[in-house]
Amino acid sequence: MKIYTHYNLIGNTERGYRWRTLLQFGTSWNIIGSIVMMNPGNANFKHSDHRPEADVELLNHLRQFDNSINQNEAWYEFNSDPTLDIVNEMFSERSRVNGFGELNGVIQVFNLFYLRDPNLDKGIELNNKLELDSTNDTIFEDDIKNLKAPLYLGFGQLSQNPQFKDKAKFFFDKAIGELGVKYLDPVFEKNSFMHPRRLMRYMKYKPEGILLKLQFYYNVLSSPKIQESIGDISKLYLIKNKLIEKTNTRQWWIHKGWDLGITFNDKTNRIGIESWFGREGVENDNYYHAFITVWNPQCFSPYEQVLKRIYPNSLITHMGNKNRIYLNLPIIKSTDIDIIAESLTNYYNVLLEITNKIK
């Protein structure tokens, strides 16, 4: 990912506003997505001397994203920051989910205001102190013209801020009315407009976050496929909560939204339990599957004989991963969360007893 942007200093200050930020992937300069957020964060100049881009061929590509007003403005290459990395991650995941492969083209980054400051409250305060609204308005009008789908609106709480709500609505109205965006609720106030950092980090494996991701990825507000996925995810979190209570440990985890497990002897011969609902292309059923797992084949040896004695009919496989060993525990032929939690508790108690003796 390469990052190109306009950057202007504000008067005689050391502050500046960063706008028309482009994330460029591969060799294409076609627009493959847009995102609207709050304001620019930590991303800074790639070159220490802050030199503008001078390569004629590169500038020809970059200037197709300008209009007659700013066609002579300098372009700069910037480094990334955590938020731009997450935008990359989100659109890359969307591309893979839809079978589009690796990103190849340009994602446009827009904001509700353009003063560069990673602290939102300080950014708003300084934006108002420096009286940048007219500058922001000029850029905003240009942003609306250049907005392209697929589009993610991630301005979060600024959608309810009196100073920025009208702009947020303009982006929303164009998304719904002209760009074919269908993942948003048509009622503005019913949308969270979750910022990508919250979506991809704090809410990544929680039902609300997973629902919003799937809605954006598939550009639908609801579908049987999404509801089925959310249903299993919600159940998984309920099972986890029951296991915490039954086993009196909070060490249970959910990995990537679908794999519920726990580990033992992490510093020696690491072993654990993994479990999930039947998945398309893997188990192809509606049952619940549980496994005793090691993440290094060498760790299996100390436990192998005792596990084979307790579970003599259980299949031992690699499941396509030569670095893993799975002992297939008896399938839990139910989707009832109480039955699943009870069975997993029994498997937990067996492995706890084993790992208390074998380290």
Stockholm file with secondary structure:
# STOCKHOLM 1.0

chainA/1-359         MKIYTHYNLIGNTERGYRWRTLLQFGTSWNIIGSIVMMNPGNANFKHSDHRPEADVELLNHLRQFDNSINQNEAWYEFNSDPTLDIVNEMFSERSRVNGFGELNGVIQVFNLFYLRDPNLDKGIELNNKLELDSTNDTIFEDDIKNLKAPLYLGFGQLSQNPQFKDKAKFFFDKAIGELGVKYLDPVFEKNSFMHPRRLMRYMKYKPEGILLKLQFYYNVLSSPKIQESIGDISKLYLIKNKLIEKTNTRQWWIHKGWDLGITFNDKTNRIGIESWFGREGVENDNYYHAFITVWNPQCFSPYEQVLKRIYPNSLITHMGNKNRIYLNLPIIKSTDIDIIAESLTNYYNVLLEITNKIK
#=GR chainA/1-359 SS CEEEEEEEECTTSSCEEEEEEEEEETTCCSEEEEEEESSCCSCCBSSTTCCCCCCHHHHHHHGGGCCTTTTTSCCEEECCCHHHHHHHHHHHHHHHHTTCCSCCEEEEEEESCCBCCSSHHHHHHHHHHTTCHHHHHHHHHHHHHHCCSSEEECCGGGGGCTTTHHHHHHHHHHHHHTSCCCSSCSSGGGCCCCCHHIIIIITTTSHHHHHHHHHHHHTCSCCHHHHHHHHHHHHHHHHHHHHHHHHTCSCCEEETTTEEEEEECTTSSCEEEEEEECCTTTTCSSSEEEEEEESSGGGTHHHHHHHHHHSTTCCEECTTCTTCEEEECCCBCCCCHHHHHHHHHHHHHHHHHHHHHCC
#=GC SS_cons         CEEEEEEEECTTSSCEEEEEEEEEETTCCSEEEEEEESSCCSCCBSSTTCCCCCCHHHHHHHGGGCCTTTTTSCCEEECCCHHHHHHHHHHHHHHHHTTCCSCCEEEEEEESCCBCCSSHHHHHHHHHHTTCHHHHHHHHHHHHHHCCSSEEECCGGGGGCTTTHHHHHHHHHHHHHTSCCCSSCSSGGGCCCCCHHIIIIITTTSHHHHHHHHHHHHTCSCCHHHHHHHHHHHHHHHHHHHHHHHHTCSCCEEETTTEEEEEECTTSSCEEEEEEECCTTTTCSSSEEEEEEESSGGGTHHHHHHHHHHSTTCCEECTTCTTCEEEECCCBCCCCHHHHHHHHHHHHHHHHHHHHHCC
//
